[in-house]
Amino acid sequence: MKNFVTQTWLLENCSNDNLILLDARAELNDPKAGYNQYKKGHIKRAQFVSLEDTMTGKVSEHGGRHPLPDMEVFTREMKQLGISDSSTVIIYDNGDLAMAGRLWWLLRYAGKDKVFLLEGGIKHWVDNGLELTIVFPEPQASGDLRLNLNESMIAEHSEVKAAVDLDQTAIIDSRAYERYSGQVEPLDKLPGHIPSALNYPWMDLVDEGTIIDNKNINEKFKSLEEYEDIIVHCGSGITGTVNVLFMEEAGLEPRLYLGGYSDWVSYENSQVVKD
């Protein structure tokens, strides 16, 4: 898989000076949880990256619950972690890929190549009896990480609004079916989904850190090959990145509506559909 590395690969390459390892663990209901987990034990050389402080911008009227950060600030922070244009970056979380996927997407959007996720995350690392440490690494800041935004990776609210009536554009809702259908809505003010959106729950792709294989990935997304454009969203631009990851594995080129459903319903007279 082009976006993942295995535990074996990381063990064999962990001493590479050009490798940067990032811990992206986080919990949406507890902003301090990820860092507290990191302090209790992390993979050697891993540096912590905060969802709320680094991967999320200032919340305002629009933009969703986890808006895009200032990408110049984000790039400076990545340079402080030692990331350069030539670095190979490996990211892990607890294994479900949502937080690691968000950081992977941001780095790719910033124009960084050679960014990968650790298959199985720290869960499988621990399950296999591999070593953790409580020692904090001392990063050496880099000076050559360019910001080159890849605008083909992102979709804005206006584009999603127009796509509702476009037969050749698929709008993919990554949330659980219960939220997509409007049966429940624990976070946003209106239950339901964007008109014409198709439901592809992100959690169908990974189970306890185990990801589905290439054959099942291709089968799952085969029906999307007929569309000229694919726009993926979730609630606020986190779990939707898991669908983006695996769609890329299937050879598709999706865009992410980063503000997601929480941005959509922030506009007056937003149309939503309940099943």
N, C-alpha and C positions, 0 to 999 in steps of 0.2 A: 504493500500500500504506500502511495507516494507521500501521504501526510503523517505517517506514523513511524516510530522506531520501536523496537522490542527491548525488553529488559536485557537480553543478551547483547544487543548492539550497544546499549548504554554502558554496560559493564566493561565491554571491550574498548570503549572510546572515552571513558570518564576522565582519563588523565590528559586528554587532548587540550592544549592551551587555548585553542580556538573555539572550544565548546562552552556555551553558556547554558546553565540549567536553571529553570525558573519554577517556583512553587506558586501555583495560582489558586490554592484552596480558598473557598469562601462559602458562607451560608447566607442566604438572602434575609433570613430573620434574625441574624446576629452578626453585625458588622465586624466584631472582634474575633469571631470564631476561627477564621482562617489563620490569622497570625498566631493565635493561641495554640492551634494545632501545629503550626510550623515550629514554634518555640519548644514544644514537647518532643519533636522529632521530625527530621526531614532527611531527604537523600543528600549525601555528601556533595558539597559545592553548590547546592541549590540556594537561590536567593528568592525572597518572598516578594510578590507583587500584589498589591491590594486592589480588590475589585472596586471598592468605593473611592479610594484616594487616587488611584492611578488609571484605572480602566473606565472610569465614569466621569463625565463632565458635570457642570453645575446644572441642577434641575431647575427648569423654568416652566412657563405655561405650556410650551410644546417641546417635543423632543423625547418624550417618554420618561419612564422611571430611571433609566440608566442611559442618559444621552451620551453622545460622542464626546470624548475629552478634547481639550485643545491639543491638536496633534503636534504642534511644535513643542509644547510642554511635555507631552508624552514621549516624544523622541529624545528630548534632553534627559528625561528620567531613564530611558532605556540605555543611553550612552553612559550614564552614571553606574549602571549595572555591568558595564564592560562590553556591551553589544556594539559591534562595528559592522560595516558592510560585508566583511568577510566571515563573520562569526556564524557558526551553526548553533541554532537556538532550539533547545528541547524544553517543552513545557509539560507539567503534570498537574493533576488535581486529585480528588479522591477516587477518580476512576470513571465518573459518569460523563466526562469530557465537556460539560457545559462551561465551567469557569476557564479551563484551559483553552476551550474553543474560542471564547471571547478574546483572550489575549492573543491567541494564534491569529484570529481575524484582524485585530488591530495592527499587529506587526505586519501582516501581509498588506493591509490597506495602506500602511505607511510606506510600502515599497520594499520591505525587507524580504529577501528570499532565504532559503535554507532554514525554514521554521517548521518544526515537527512536534507532534504530541507523543508522549510516552504511553504506549498501549497498556491498559490495565491500571494506570496511575499508581499512586502510592499504596492503594489497597492490595493490588496483586504483588507489589514489591514486598510488603509486609507478609502477605500470605505465603510467599515463597521463602520466607526466612532471611531476606536480604537486610543488610545493615542500614540503620538510621543513625543520625548524629544530632547533637544539640549545639554543635559548634557553628557559629555564624561565620560565613566566609567574608573575606575582606576584598571587595571588588576593586578592580583597577579601571577607572573611567577611560572610555575610548574617545577618540576625537574625530572619527570618520564614519559616522552613521548619518547617511543622507535621508532627508524626508522627501519622498517622491510619491505623492498620493495616487493610488490606483482607483480613480473614480468609477471605473467599470465594475467595481465590487459593491457599490452602494446604490440604493434607490431612495429617493425622497418622497415625502408625502404626496406631492403633486403628481408624481409618476404613478404611485399606487392608485391614487384616485382615478387617473385616466385609464389605468390597466383594468379596472373593474369591468369595463365594457369592451375590452380587447380580447377577441377569441384566441389570438396567438400568444397571449401572455398568461402564464399560470401564476396565481398568487397562492403561496403555500403557507398555511398556518401550522406552526410547529407545536402548538400547545396540546395538552391532553384533550380528548374528545369531549369530556364533560364541560370544559371551558369553551371550546369551539362551538358546541351546540347551544350554549347559553344555559345549561342546567345549573351551573354554579359559576360564580365570579368572585374570588376572594380578594382580588387586588385592584381591579379597575372599575370605573363607575358604571359602565354599561355591560351587561352580559351579552354574549353572542360573538359573531365574527364578521369580518369584512365581506361585503357581497362578492360572490363568485369565488371566494377562497376555497381551496381544497385542504383537507386535513391530513397531514402527515406527522403524527406525534413523534417528537424527537426521541422519546424514551424507548421506542421500538427498536432503536439502532444499537443500544448498548444495555447490557444487563449485568449488574454487579461488576462492572469493569470489563466485561467480555463483549467485544464488538462482533457484529455479524460479519460473515465472510463475503468475499467479493461476489460470489454467485448470487447470494441473497440481496446484496446491495444493488446489483444490476437489475435483478428482477423487481425489486421494490420501486425503483425509479424509472423503469423502462417506459411507462406510459407518458412520462414527461418529455421524452425525446421529440415528440411531435410539436412542442412549443418553441417559438422563436426566442422567447424571453421567459425567465423564471425569477420571480421575486419571492424571497423567503422572509418570513417574520415570525416572531413569537410574541411574548408579552412586552419585553423591553430590550431585546437585542442580546440576550445571553444564550438561552437554550437553542435559539434558531441557528446559531453557528454550528451546532452539531449536524443539523440537516445540510448546511452548506458544505461542511467537511466531507460528508459521505456522498453528496451529489457530485462533488469534484472527483471523488474516487470512481464514480460511475461515468465520468467523462463529460458531465454537464458543467455549465458555467453560470451558476445562479448569482443573483445579486441579493444583498441583505437590506431589508427595510429596518434599519437599526432601531428606530424609535418604536417600532412594533405596534401592537394593538393599543398599548397605553398612550402612544402618540396619536393614533387614529381617533380615539374617543375623546381626545383633548380639544378637538375642533367642534364648534357648534354645528348642530344639524348633521353630525356624522351618521351615515347609514350603517346599521348593523343588522345582521340576520340571525334568527334563532331557528334551530332545527326542531 
